[in-house]
Amino acid sequence: IVARLPHCFVPRAFHVLLDCPLEIRAQRRQSDKKFKHFSVADVINMIRDRDRNNTIIYNSLYEGAIWSRSDFDLAVSTEINTNQGVREILASHRKWKEGLVRRGIEVREKAV
């Protein structure tokens, strides 16, 4: 599940935080034609405001919904090569599943 709050709705799943430095996010956003006329500094401020507002909104709607980075099973920077990130996620998920099996927890896999 890719969303802002999947960890709240599927708490026993493997949780990956996709993270990216603010400056990279701003550069990517500015490359969108809707944001080309803004400076990178302006876009950084827009993203900061959006992040702050989302934190306030989601905390009020879903108490405890905003997890710290350390609460996730894995945090991956999206500034890295996509293939490298995918390999990192798959390898970490495999280890996570093996840990469940070792503890005697049944792992059911559903084909997508």
Distance bins in CASP14 RR format, pairs under 12 A and 6 or more apart:
PFRMAT RR
TARGET T0000
AUTHOR 0000-0000-0000
RMODE 2
METHOD distances of the structure
MODEL  1
1 7 0 0 0 0 1 0 0 0 0 0 0
1 8 0 0 0 0 0 1 0 0 0 0 0
1 9 1 0 0 1 0 0 0 0 0 0 0
1 10 1 0 0 1 0 0 0 0 0 0 0
1 11 0 0 0 0 0 1 0 0 0 0 0
1 13 1 0 0 1 0 0 0 0 0 0 0
1 14 0 0 0 0 0 1 0 0 0 0 0
1 15 0 0 0 0 1 0 0 0 0 0 0
1 16 0 0 0 0 0 1 0 0 0 0 0
1 112 0 0 0 0 0 1 0 0 0 0 0
2 10 0 0 0 0 0 1 0 0 0 0 0
2 15 0 0 0 0 0 1 0 0 0 0 0
2 16 0 0 0 0 1 0 0 0 0 0 0
2 17 0 0 0 0 0 1 0 0 0 0 0
2 18 0 0 0 0 1 0 0 0 0 0 0
2 89 0 0 0 0 0 1 0 0 0 0 0
3 9 0 0 0 0 1 0 0 0 0 0 0
3 10 0 0 0 0 1 0 0 0 0 0 0
3 13 0 0 0 0 0 1 0 0 0 0 0
3 15 0 0 0 0 0 1 0 0 0 0 0
3 16 0 0 0 0 0 1 0 0 0 0 0
3 18 0 0 0 0 0 1 0 0 0 0 0
3 58 0 0 0 0 0 1 0 0 0 0 0
3 62 0 0 0 0 0 1 0 0 0 0 0
3 65 0 0 0 0 0 1 0 0 0 0 0
4 17 0 0 0 0 0 1 0 0 0 0 0
4 18 0 0 0 0 0 1 0 0 0 0 0
4 50 0 0 0 0 0 1 0 0 0 0 0
4 51 0 0 0 0 0 1 0 0 0 0 0
4 54 1 0 0 1 0 0 0 0 0 0 0
4 55 0 0 0 0 0 1 0 0 0 0 0
4 57 0 0 0 0 1 0 0 0 0 0 0
4 58 1 0 0 1 0 0 0 0 0 0 0
4 61 0 0 0 0 0 1 0 0 0 0 0
4 62 0 0 0 0 1 0 0 0 0 0 0
4 65 0 0 0 0 1 0 0 0 0 0 0
4 66 0 0 0 0 1 0 0 0 0 0 0
4 67 0 0 0 0 0 1 0 0 0 0 0
5 11 0 0 0 0 0 1 0 0 0 0 0
5 15 0 0 0 0 0 1 0 0 0 0 0
5 17 0 0 0 0 0 1 0 0 0 0 0
5 54 0 0 0 0 0 1 0 0 0 0 0
5 55 0 0 0 0 0 1 0 0 0 0 0
5 57 0 0 0 0 0 1 0 0 0 0 0
5 58 1 0 0 1 0 0 0 0 0 0 0
5 59 0 0 0 0 0 1 0 0 0 0 0
5 61 0 0 0 0 1 0 0 0 0 0 0
5 62 1 0 0 1 0 0 0 0 0 0 0
5 63 0 0 0 0 0 1 0 0 0 0 0
5 64 0 0 0 0 1 0 0 0 0 0 0
5 65 1 0 1 0 0 0 0 0 0 0 0
5 66 0 0 0 0 1 0 0 0 0 0 0
5 67 0 0 0 0 1 0 0 0 0 0 0
6 12 0 0 0 0 0 1 0 0 0 0 0
6 13 1 0 0 1 0 0 0 0 0 0 0
6 14 0 0 0 0 0 1 0 0 0 0 0
6 15 1 0 0 1 0 0 0 0 0 0 0
6 16 0 0 0 0 1 0 0 0 0 0 0
6 17 0 0 0 0 0 1 0 0 0 0 0
6 18 0 0 0 0 0 1 0 0 0 0 0
6 62 0 0 0 0 0 1 0 0 0 0 0
6 65 0 0 0 0 0 1 0 0 0 0 0
6 67 0 0 0 0 0 1 0 0 0 0 0
6 72 0 0 0 0 0 1 0 0 0 0 0
7 13 1 0 0 1 0 0 0 0 0 0 0
7 14 0 0 0 0 1 0 0 0 0 0 0
7 15 1 0 1 0 0 0 0 0 0 0 0
7 16 0 0 0 0 1 0 0 0 0 0 0
7 17 0 0 0 0 1 0 0 0 0 0 0
7 58 0 0 0 0 0 1 0 0 0 0 0
7 62 0 0 0 0 0 1 0 0 0 0 0
7 64 0 0 0 0 1 0 0 0 0 0 0
7 65 1 0 0 1 0 0 0 0 0 0 0
7 66 0 0 0 0 1 0 0 0 0 0 0
7 67 1 0 1 0 0 0 0 0 0 0 0
7 68 0 0 0 0 0 1 0 0 0 0 0
7 71 1 0 0 1 0 0 0 0 0 0 0
7 72 1 0 0 1 0 0 0 0 0 0 0
7 73 0 0 0 0 1 0 0 0 0 0 0
7 74 0 0 0 0 0 1 0 0 0 0 0
8 15 0 0 0 0 0 1 0 0 0 0 0
8 58 0 0 0 0 1 0 0 0 0 0 0
8 59 0 0 0 0 0 1 0 0 0 0 0
8 61 0 0 0 0 1 0 0 0 0 0 0
8 62 1 0 1 0 0 0 0 0 0 0 0
8 63 0 0 0 0 1 0 0 0 0 0 0
8 64 1 0 0 1 0 0 0 0 0 0 0
8 65 1 0 1 0 0 0 0 0 0 0 0
8 66 0 0 0 0 1 0 0 0 0 0 0
8 67 0 0 0 0 1 0 0 0 0 0 0
8 71 0 0 0 0 0 1 0 0 0 0 0
9 15 0 0 0 0 0 1 0 0 0 0 0
9 62 0 0 0 0 1 0 0 0 0 0 0
9 65 0 0 0 0 1 0 0 0 0 0 0
11 62 0 0 0 0 0 1 0 0 0 0 0
11 64 0 0 0 0 0 1 0 0 0 0 0
11 65 0 0 0 0 0 1 0 0 0 0 0
11 67 0 0 0 0 0 1 0 0 0 0 0
11 71 0 0 0 0 0 1 0 0 0 0 0
11 73 0 0 0 0 0 1 0 0 0 0 0
12 73 0 0 0 0 0 1 0 0 0 0 0
12 96 0 0 0 0 0 1 0 0 0 0 0
12 100 0 0 0 0 1 0 0 0 0 0 0
12 105 0 0 0 0 1 0 0 0 0 0 0
12 106 0 0 0 0 0 1 0 0 0 0 0
12 107 0 0 0 0 0 1 0 0 0 0 0
12 108 0 0 0 0 0 1 0 0 0 0 0
13 72 0 0 0 0 0 1 0 0 0 0 0
13 73 0 0 0 0 1 0 0 0 0 0 0
13 74 0 0 0 0 0 1 0 0 0 0 0
13 93 0 0 0 0 0 1 0 0 0 0 0
13 96 0 0 0 0 1 0 0 0 0 0 0
13 97 0 0 0 0 0 1 0 0 0 0 0
13 100 0 0 0 0 0 1 0 0 0 0 0
13 107 0 0 0 0 0 1 0 0 0 0 0
13 110 0 0 0 0 0 1 0 0 0 0 0
14 72 0 0 0 0 1 0 0 0 0 0 0
14 73 1 0 1 0 0 0 0 0 0 0 0
14 74 1 0 0 1 0 0 0 0 0 0 0
14 89 0 0 0 0 1 0 0 0 0 0 0
14 90 0 0 0 0 0 1 0 0 0 0 0
14 91 0 0 0 0 0 1 0 0 0 0 0
14 92 1 0 0 1 0 0 0 0 0 0 0
14 93 1 0 1 0 0 0 0 0 0 0 0
14 94 0 0 0 0 1 0 0 0 0 0 0
14 95 0 0 0 0 1 0 0 0 0 0 0
14 96 1 0 1 0 0 0 0 0 0 0 0
14 97 1 0 0 1 0 0 0 0 0 0 0
14 98 0 0 0 0 0 1 0 0 0 0 0
14 99 0 0 0 0 0 1 0 0 0 0 0
14 100 0 0 0 0 1 0 0 0 0 0 0
14 107 0 0 0 0 0 1 0 0 0 0 0
14 109 0 0 0 0 0 1 0 0 0 0 0
15 67 1 0 0 1 0 0 0 0 0 0 0
15 68 0 0 0 0 0 1 0 0 0 0 0
15 69 0 0 0 0 0 1 0 0 0 0 0
15 70 0 0 0 0 0 1 0 0 0 0 0
15 71 1 0 0 1 0 0 0 0 0 0 0
15 72 1 0 1 0 0 0 0 0 0 0 0
15 73 1 0 1 0 0 0 0 0 0 0 0
15 74 1 0 0 1 0 0 0 0 0 0 0
15 75 0 0 0 0 1 0 0 0 0 0 0
15 76 0 0 0 0 0 1 0 0 0 0 0
15 89 0 0 0 0 0 1 0 0 0 0 0
15 92 0 0 0 0 0 1 0 0 0 0 0
15 93 0 0 0 0 0 1 0 0 0 0 0
15 96 0 0 0 0 1 0 0 0 0 0 0
16 67 0 0 0 0 0 1 0 0 0 0 0
16 69 0 0 0 0 0 1 0 0 0 0 0
16 71 0 0 0 0 0 1 0 0 0 0 0
16 72 1 0 0 1 0 0 0 0 0 0 0
16 73 1 0 0 1 0 0 0 0 0 0 0
16 74 1 0 1 0 0 0 0 0 0 0 0
16 75 1 0 0 1 0 0 0 0 0 0 0
16 76 1 0 0 1 0 0 0 0 0 0 0
16 77 0 0 0 0 0 1 0 0 0 0 0
16 78 0 0 0 0 0 1 0 0 0 0 0
16 85 0 0 0 0 1 0 0 0 0 0 0
16 86 0 0 0 0 0 1 0 0 0 0 0
16 88 0 0 0 0 1 0 0 0 0 0 0
16 89 1 0 1 0 0 0 0 0 0 0 0
16 90 0 0 0 0 0 1 0 0 0 0 0
16 91 0 0 0 0 0 1 0 0 0 0 0
16 92 1 0 0 1 0 0 0 0 0 0 0
16 93 0 0 0 0 1 0 0 0 0 0 0
16 96 0 0 0 0 0 1 0 0 0 0 0
17 66 0 0 0 0 0 1 0 0 0 0 0
17 67 1 0 0 1 0 0 0 0 0 0 0
17 68 0 0 0 0 1 0 0 0 0 0 0
17 69 1 0 0 1 0 0 0 0 0 0 0
17 70 0 0 0 0 1 0 0 0 0 0 0
17 71 0 0 0 0 1 0 0 0 0 0 0
17 72 1 0 1 0 0 0 0 0 0 0 0
17 73 0 0 0 0 1 0 0 0 0 0 0
17 74 1 0 0 1 0 0 0 0 0 0 0
17 75 1 0 1 0 0 0 0 0 0 0 0
17 76 1 0 0 1 0 0 0 0 0 0 0
17 77 0 0 0 0 1 0 0 0 0 0 0
17 78 0 0 0 0 0 1 0 0 0 0 0
17 89 0 0 0 0 0 1 0 0 0 0 0
17 92 0 0 0 0 0 1 0 0 0 0 0
18 25 0 0 0 0 0 1 0 0 0 0 0
18 69 0 0 0 0 0 1 0 0 0 0 0
18 72 0 0 0 0 1 0 0 0 0 0 0
18 74 0 0 0 0 1 0 0 0 0 0 0
18 75 0 0 0 0 1 0 0 0 0 0 0
18 76 1 0 1 0 0 0 0 0 0 0 0
18 77 0 0 0 0 1 0 0 0 0 0 0
18 78 1 0 1 0 0 0 0 0 0 0 0
18 79 0 0 0 0 0 1 0 0 0 0 0
18 80 0 0 0 0 0 1 0 0 0 0 0
18 82 0 0 0 0 0 1 0 0 0 0 0
18 85 0 0 0 0 1 0 0 0 0 0 0
18 86 0 0 0 0 0 1 0 0 0 0 0
18 88 0 0 0 0 0 1 0 0 0 0 0
18 89 0 0 0 0 1 0 0 0 0 0 0
19 25 0 0 0 0 1 0 0 0 0 0 0
19 51 0 0 0 0 0 1 0 0 0 0 0
19 67 0 0 0 0 0 1 0 0 0 0 0
19 68 0 0 0 0 0 1 0 0 0 0 0
19 69 1 0 0 1 0 0 0 0 0 0 0
19 72 0 0 0 0 1 0 0 0 0 0 0
19 74 0 0 0 0 0 1 0 0 0 0 0
19 75 1 0 1 0 0 0 0 0 0 0 0
19 76 1 0 0 1 0 0 0 0 0 0 0
19 77 1 0 1 0 0 0 0 0 0 0 0
19 78 1 0 0 1 0 0 0 0 0 0 0
19 79 0 0 0 0 1 0 0 0 0 0 0
19 80 0 0 0 0 0 1 0 0 0 0 0
19 85 0 0 0 0 0 1 0 0 0 0 0
20 26 0 0 0 0 1 0 0 0 0 0 0
20 27 0 0 0 0 0 1 0 0 0 0 0
20 28 1 0 0 1 0 0 0 0 0 0 0
20 29 0 0 0 0 0 1 0 0 0 0 0
20 47 0 0 0 0 0 1 0 0 0 0 0
20 51 0 0 0 0 0 1 0 0 0 0 0
20 75 0 0 0 0 0 1 0 0 0 0 0
20 76 0 0 0 0 1 0 0 0 0 0 0
20 77 1 0 0 1 0 0 0 0 0 0 0
20 78 1 0 1 0 0 0 0 0 0 0 0
20 79 1 0 1 0 0 0 0 0 0 0 0
20 80 0 0 0 0 1 0 0 0 0 0 0
20 85 0 0 0 0 0 1 0 0 0 0 0
21 27 0 0 0 0 1 0 0 0 0 0 0
21 28 0 0 0 0 0 1 0 0 0 0 0
21 44 0 0 0 0 0 1 0 0 0 0 0
21 47 0 0 0 0 0 1 0 0 0 0 0
21 77 1 0 0 1 0 0 0 0 0 0 0
21 78 0 0 0 0 1 0 0 0 0 0 0
21 79 1 0 0 1 0 0 0 0 0 0 0
21 80 0 0 0 0 0 1 0 0 0 0 0
22 28 0 0 0 0 0 1 0 0 0 0 0
22 29 0 0 0 0 0 1 0 0 0 0 0
22 40 0 0 0 0 0 1 0 0 0 0 0
22 41 0 0 0 0 0 1 0 0 0 0 0
22 43 0 0 0 0 1 0 0 0 0 0 0
22 44 1 0 1 0 0 0 0 0 0 0 0
22 45 0 0 0 0 0 1 0 0 0 0 0
22 46 0 0 0 0 0 1 0 0 0 0 0
22 47 1 0 0 1 0 0 0 0 0 0 0
22 48 1 0 0 1 0 0 0 0 0 0 0
22 49 0 0 0 0 0 1 0 0 0 0 0
22 50 0 0 0 0 0 1 0 0 0 0 0
22 51 0 0 0 0 1 0 0 0 0 0 0
22 79 0 0 0 0 0 1 0 0 0 0 0
23 29 0 0 0 0 0 1 0 0 0 0 0
23 30 0 0 0 0 0 1 0 0 0 0 0
23 40 1 0 0 1 0 0 0 0 0 0 0
23 41 0 0 0 0 1 0 0 0 0 0 0
23 43 0 0 0 0 1 0 0 0 0 0 0
23 44 1 0 0 1 0 0 0 0 0 0 0
23 47 0 0 0 0 1 0 0 0 0 0 0
23 48 0 0 0 0 0 1 0 0 0 0 0
23 79 0 0 0 0 1 0 0 0 0 0 0
24 30 0 0 0 0 0 1 0 0 0 0 0
24 31 0 0 0 0 0 1 0 0 0 0 0
24 40 0 0 0 0 0 1 0 0 0 0 0
24 43 0 0 0 0 0 1 0 0 0 0 0
24 44 0 0 0 0 0 1 0 0 0 0 0
24 47 0 0 0 0 0 1 0 0 0 0 0
24 77 0 0 0 0 1 0 0 0 0 0 0
24 78 1 0 0 1 0 0 0 0 0 0 0
24 79 1 0 1 0 0 0 0 0 0 0 0
24 80 0 0 0 0 0 1 0 0 0 0 0
25 31 0 0 0 0 0 1 0 0 0 0 0
25 32 0 0 0 0 0 1 0 0 0 0 0
25 35 0 0 0 0 0 1 0 0 0 0 0
25 40 0 0 0 0 0 1 0 0 0 0 0
25 43 0 0 0 0 1 0 0 0 0 0 0
25 44 0 0 0 0 1 0 0 0 0 0 0
25 46 0 0 0 0 0 1 0 0 0 0 0
25 47 1 0 1 0 0 0 0 0 0 0 0
25 48 0 0 0 0 1 0 0 0 0 0 0
25 50 0 0 0 0 0 1 0 0 0 0 0
25 51 0 0 0 0 1 0 0 0 0 0 0
25 77 0 0 0 0 0 1 0 0 0 0 0
25 78 0 0 0 0 1 0 0 0 0 0 0
25 79 0 0 0 0 1 0 0 0 0 0 0
26 32 0 0 0 0 0 1 0 0 0 0 0
26 35 0 0 0 0 1 0 0 0 0 0 0
26 38 0 0 0 0 1 0 0 0 0 0 0
26 39 0 0 0 0 1 0 0 0 0 0 0
26 40 1 0 1 0 0 0 0 0 0 0 0
26 41 0 0 0 0 1 0 0 0 0 0 0
26 42 0 0 0 0 1 0 0 0 0 0 0
26 43 1 0 1 0 0 0 0 0 0 0 0
26 44 1 0 1 0 0 0 0 0 0 0 0
26 45 0 0 0 0 1 0 0 0 0 0 0
26 46 0 0 0 0 1 0 0 0 0 0 0
26 47 1 0 1 0 0 0 0 0 0 0 0
26 48 0 0 0 0 1 0 0 0 0 0 0
26 50 0 0 0 0 0 1 0 0 0 0 0
26 51 0 0 0 0 0 1 0 0 0 0 0
27 35 0 0 0 0 0 1 0 0 0 0 0
27 36 0 0 0 0 0 1 0 0 0 0 0
27 38 0 0 0 0 0 1 0 0 0 0 0
27 39 0 0 0 0 0 1 0 0 0 0 0
27 40 1 0 0 1 0 0 0 0 0 0 0
27 41 0 0 0 0 0 1 0 0 0 0 0
27 43 0 0 0 0 1 0 0 0 0 0 0
27 44 0 0 0 0 1 0 0 0 0 0 0
27 47 0 0 0 0 0 1 0 0 0 0 0
27 79 0 0 0 0 1 0 0 0 0 0 0
28 35 0 0 0 0 1 0 0 0 0 0 0
28 40 0 0 0 0 0 1 0 0 0 0 0
28 43 0 0 0 0 1 0 0 0 0 0 0
28 44 0 0 0 0 0 1 0 0 0 0 0
28 47 0 0 0 0 1 0 0 0 0 0 0
28 78 0 0 0 0 1 0 0 0 0 0 0
28 79 0 0 0 0 1 0 0 0 0 0 0
29 35 1 0 1 0 0 0 0 0 0 0 0
29 36 0 0 0 0 1 0 0 0 0 0 0
29 38 0 0 0 0 1 0 0 0 0 0 0
29 39 0 0 0 0 0 1 0 0 0 0 0
29 40 0 0 0 0 1 0 0 0 0 0 0
29 42 0 0 0 0 0 1 0 0 0 0 0
29 43 1 0 1 0 0 0 0 0 0 0 0
29 44 0 0 0 0 1 0 0 0 0 0 0
29 45 0 0 0 0 0 1 0 0 0 0 0
29 46 1 0 0 1 0 0 0 0 0 0 0
29 47 1 0 0 1 0 0 0 0 0 0 0
29 48 0 0 0 0 0 1 0 0 0 0 0
29 50 0 0 0 0 0 1 0 0 0 0 0
30 36 1 0 0 1 0 0 0 0 0 0 0
30 37 0 0 0 0 1 0 0 0 0 0 0
30 38 1 0 0 1 0 0 0 0 0 0 0
30 39 0 0 0 0 1 0 0 0 0 0 0
30 40 1 0 1 0 0 0 0 0 0 0 0
30 41 0 0 0 0 0 1 0 0 0 0 0
30 42 0 0 0 0 1 0 0 0 0 0 0
30 43 1 0 1 0 0 0 0 0 0 0 0
30 44 0 0 0 0 1 0 0 0 0 0 0
30 46 0 0 0 0 1 0 0 0 0 0 0
30 47 0 0 0 0 0 1 0 0 0 0 0
31 38 0 0 0 0 0 1 0 0 0 0 0
31 40 0 0 0 0 0 1 0 0 0 0 0
31 43 0 0 0 0 1 0 0 0 0 0 0
32 38 0 0 0 0 1 0 0 0 0 0 0
32 43 0 0 0 0 1 0 0 0 0 0 0
32 46 0 0 0 0 0 1 0 0 0 0 0
34 43 0 0 0 0 0 1 0 0 0 0 0
34 46 0 0 0 0 0 1 0 0 0 0 0
35 42 0 0 0 0 1 0 0 0 0 0 0
35 43 1 0 1 0 0 0 0 0 0 0 0
35 44 0 0 0 0 0 1 0 0 0 0 0
35 45 0 0 0 0 0 1 0 0 0 0 0
35 46 0 0 0 0 1 0 0 0 0 0 0
35 47 0 0 0 0 0 1 0 0 0 0 0
36 42 0 0 0 0 0 1 0 0 0 0 0
36 43 0 0 0 0 1 0 0 0 0 0 0
37 43 0 0 0 0 0 1 0 0 0 0 0
38 44 0 0 0 0 1 0 0 0 0 0 0
38 45 0 0 0 0 1 0 0 0 0 0 0
38 46 1 0 0 1 0 0 0 0 0 0 0
38 47 0 0 0 0 0 1 0 0 0 0 0
39 45 0 0 0 0 1 0 0 0 0 0 0
39 46 0 0 0 0 0 1 0 0 0 0 0
40 46 0 0 0 0 0 1 0 0 0 0 0
40 47 0 0 0 0 0 1 0 0 0 0 0
41 47 0 0 0 0 0 1 0 0 0 0 0
41 48 0 0 0 0 0 1 0 0 0 0 0
42 48 0 0 0 0 0 1 0 0 0 0 0
42 49 0 0 0 0 0 1 0 0 0 0 0
43 49 0 0 0 0 0 1 0 0 0 0 0
43 50 0 0 0 0 0 1 0 0 0 0 0
44 50 0 0 0 0 0 1 0 0 0 0 0
44 51 0 0 0 0 0 1 0 0 0 0 0
45 51 0 0 0 0 0 1 0 0 0 0 0
45 52 0 0 0 0 0 1 0 0 0 0 0
46 52 0 0 0 0 0 1 0 0 0 0 0
46 53 0 0 0 0 0 1 0 0 0 0 0
47 53 0 0 0 0 0 1 0 0 0 0 0
47 54 0 0 0 0 0 1 0 0 0 0 0
48 54 0 0 0 0 0 1 0 0 0 0 0
48 55 0 0 0 0 0 1 0 0 0 0 0
49 55 0 0 0 0 0 1 0 0 0 0 0
49 56 0 0 0 0 0 1 0 0 0 0 0
50 56 0 0 0 0 0 1 0 0 0 0 0
50 57 0 0 0 0 0 1 0 0 0 0 0
50 58 0 0 0 0 0 1 0 0 0 0 0
51 57 0 0 0 0 0 1 0 0 0 0 0
51 58 0 0 0 0 0 1 0 0 0 0 0
51 66 0 0 0 0 0 1 0 0 0 0 0
52 58 0 0 0 0 0 1 0 0 0 0 0
52 59 0 0 0 0 0 1 0 0 0 0 0
52 66 0 0 0 0 0 1 0 0 0 0 0
53 59 0 0 0 0 0 1 0 0 0 0 0
53 60 0 0 0 0 0 1 0 0 0 0 0
54 60 0 0 0 0 0 1 0 0 0 0 0
54 61 0 0 0 0 0 1 0 0 0 0 0
54 62 0 0 0 0 0 1 0 0 0 0 0
54 65 0 0 0 0 0 1 0 0 0 0 0
54 66 0 0 0 0 1 0 0 0 0 0 0
55 61 0 0 0 0 0 1 0 0 0 0 0
55 62 0 0 0 0 0 1 0 0 0 0 0
55 64 0 0 0 0 0 1 0 0 0 0 0
55 65 0 0 0 0 1 0 0 0 0 0 0
55 66 1 0 1 0 0 0 0 0 0 0 0
55 67 0 0 0 0 0 1 0 0 0 0 0
55 68 0 0 0 0 0 1 0 0 0 0 0
56 62 0 0 0 0 0 1 0 0 0 0 0
56 65 0 0 0 0 0 1 0 0 0 0 0
56 66 0 0 0 0 1 0 0 0 0 0 0
57 65 0 0 0 0 1 0 0 0 0 0 0
57 66 0 0 0 0 0 1 0 0 0 0 0
58 64 0 0 0 0 1 0 0 0 0 0 0
58 65 1 0 1 0 0 0 0 0 0 0 0
58 66 1 0 1 0 0 0 0 0 0 0 0
58 67 0 0 0 0 0 1 0 0 0 0 0
59 65 1 0 0 1 0 0 0 0 0 0 0
59 66 1 0 1 0 0 0 0 0 0 0 0
59 67 0 0 0 0 0 1 0 0 0 0 0
60 66 0 0 0 0 0 1 0 0 0 0 0
64 71 0 0 0 0 1 0 0 0 0 0 0
65 71 0 0 0 0 0 1 0 0 0 0 0
66 72 0 0 0 0 0 1 0 0 0 0 0
67 73 0 0 0 0 0 1 0 0 0 0 0
67 75 0 0 0 0 0 1 0 0 0 0 0
68 75 0 0 0 0 0 1 0 0 0 0 0
69 75 1 0 1 0 0 0 0 0 0 0 0
69 76 0 0 0 0 0 1 0 0 0 0 0
69 77 0 0 0 0 0 1 0 0 0 0 0
72 89 0 0 0 0 0 1 0 0 0 0 0
72 92 0 0 0 0 0 1 0 0 0 0 0
72 96 0 0 0 0 0 1 0 0 0 0 0
73 88 0 0 0 0 0 1 0 0 0 0 0
73 89 0 0 0 0 1 0 0 0 0 0 0
73 92 1 0 0 1 0 0 0 0 0 0 0
73 93 0 0 0 0 1 0 0 0 0 0 0
73 94 0 0 0 0 0 1 0 0 0 0 0
73 95 0 0 0 0 1 0 0 0 0 0 0
73 96 1 0 1 0 0 0 0 0 0 0 0
73 97 0 0 0 0 0 1 0 0 0 0 0
73 99 0 0 0 0 0 1 0 0 0 0 0
73 100 0 0 0 0 0 1 0 0 0 0 0
74 85 0 0 0 0 1 0 0 0 0 0 0
74 86 0 0 0 0 0 1 0 0 0 0 0
74 87 0 0 0 0 0 1 0 0 0 0 0
74 88 1 0 0 1 0 0 0 0 0 0 0
74 89 1 0 0 1 0 0 0 0 0 0 0
74 90 0 0 0 0 0 1 0 0 0 0 0
74 91 0 0 0 0 1 0 0 0 0 0 0
74 92 1 0 1 0 0 0 0 0 0 0 0
74 93 1 0 0 1 0 0 0 0 0 0 0
74 94 0 0 0 0 0 1 0 0 0 0 0
74 95 0 0 0 0 1 0 0 0 0 0 0
74 96 0 0 0 0 1 0 0 0 0 0 0
75 85 0 0 0 0 0 1 0 0 0 0 0
75 88 0 0 0 0 1 0 0 0 0 0 0
75 89 0 0 0 0 0 1 0 0 0 0 0
75 92 0 0 0 0 0 1 0 0 0 0 0
76 82 0 0 0 0 0 1 0 0 0 0 0
76 84 0 0 0 0 1 0 0 0 0 0 0
76 85 1 0 1 0 0 0 0 0 0 0 0
76 86 0 0 0 0 1 0 0 0 0 0 0
76 87 0 0 0 0 0 1 0 0 0 0 0
76 88 1 0 1 0 0 0 0 0 0 0 0
76 89 1 0 0 1 0 0 0 0 0 0 0
76 90 0 0 0 0 0 1 0 0 0 0 0
76 91 0 0 0 0 0 1 0 0 0 0 0
76 92 0 0 0 0 1 0 0 0 0 0 0
76 93 0 0 0 0 0 1 0 0 0 0 0
77 84 0 0 0 0 1 0 0 0 0 0 0
77 85 0 0 0 0 1 0 0 0 0 0 0
77 88 0 0 0 0 1 0 0 0 0 0 0
77 89 0 0 0 0 0 1 0 0 0 0 0
78 84 0 0 0 0 0 1 0 0 0 0 0
78 85 0 0 0 0 1 0 0 0 0 0 0
78 86 0 0 0 0 0 1 0 0 0 0 0
78 88 0 0 0 0 0 1 0 0 0 0 0
78 89 0 0 0 0 0 1 0 0 0 0 0
79 85 0 0 0 0 0 1 0 0 0 0 0
80 86 0 0 0 0 0 1 0 0 0 0 0
80 87 0 0 0 0 0 1 0 0 0 0 0
80 88 0 0 0 0 1 0 0 0 0 0 0
80 89 0 0 0 0 0 1 0 0 0 0 0
81 87 0 0 0 0 1 0 0 0 0 0 0
81 88 0 0 0 0 0 1 0 0 0 0 0
82 88 0 0 0 0 0 1 0 0 0 0 0
82 89 0 0 0 0 0 1 0 0 0 0 0
83 89 0 0 0 0 0 1 0 0 0 0 0
83 90 0 0 0 0 0 1 0 0 0 0 0
84 90 0 0 0 0 0 1 0 0 0 0 0
84 91 0 0 0 0 0 1 0 0 0 0 0
85 91 0 0 0 0 1 0 0 0 0 0 0
85 92 0 0 0 0 1 0 0 0 0 0 0
85 93 0 0 0 0 0 1 0 0 0 0 0
86 92 0 0 0 0 0 1 0 0 0 0 0
86 93 0 0 0 0 0 1 0 0 0 0 0
87 93 0 0 0 0 0 1 0 0 0 0 0
87 94 0 0 0 0 0 1 0 0 0 0 0
88 94 0 0 0 0 0 1 0 0 0 0 0
88 95 0 0 0 0 0 1 0 0 0 0 0
89 95 0 0 0 0 0 1 0 0 0 0 0
89 96 0 0 0 0 0 1 0 0 0 0 0
90 96 0 0 0 0 0 1 0 0 0 0 0
90 97 0 0 0 0 0 1 0 0 0 0 0
91 97 0 0 0 0 0 1 0 0 0 0 0
91 98 0 0 0 0 0 1 0 0 0 0 0
92 98 0 0 0 0 0 1 0 0 0 0 0
92 99 0 0 0 0 0 1 0 0 0 0 0
93 99 0 0 0 0 0 1 0 0 0 0 0
93 100 0 0 0 0 0 1 0 0 0 0 0
93 107 0 0 0 0 0 1 0 0 0 0 0
93 109 0 0 0 0 0 1 0 0 0 0 0
94 100 0 0 0 0 0 1 0 0 0 0 0
94 101 0 0 0 0 0 1 0 0 0 0 0
94 107 0 0 0 0 0 1 0 0 0 0 0
94 109 0 0 0 0 0 1 0 0 0 0 0
95 101 0 0 0 0 0 1 0 0 0 0 0
95 102 0 0 0 0 0 1 0 0 0 0 0
96 102 0 0 0 0 0 1 0 0 0 0 0
96 103 0 0 0 0 0 1 0 0 0 0 0
96 105 0 0 0 0 0 1 0 0 0 0 0
96 107 0 0 0 0 1 0 0 0 0 0 0
97 103 0 0 0 0 0 1 0 0 0 0 0
97 104 0 0 0 0 0 1 0 0 0 0 0
97 105 0 0 0 0 1 0 0 0 0 0 0
97 106 0 0 0 0 0 1 0 0 0 0 0
97 107 1 0 1 0 0 0 0 0 0 0 0
97 108 0 0 0 0 0 1 0 0 0 0 0
97 109 0 0 0 0 1 0 0 0 0 0 0
98 104 0 0 0 0 0 1 0 0 0 0 0
98 105 0 0 0 0 0 1 0 0 0 0 0
98 107 0 0 0 0 1 0 0 0 0 0 0
99 105 0 0 0 0 1 0 0 0 0 0 0
99 107 0 0 0 0 1 0 0 0 0 0 0
100 106 0 0 0 0 1 0 0 0 0 0 0
100 107 1 0 1 0 0 0 0 0 0 0 0
100 108 0 0 0 0 0 1 0 0 0 0 0
100 109 0 0 0 0 0 1 0 0 0 0 0
101 107 1 0 1 0 0 0 0 0 0 0 0
101 108 0 0 0 0 0 1 0 0 0 0 0
101 109 0 0 0 0 0 1 0 0 0 0 0
END
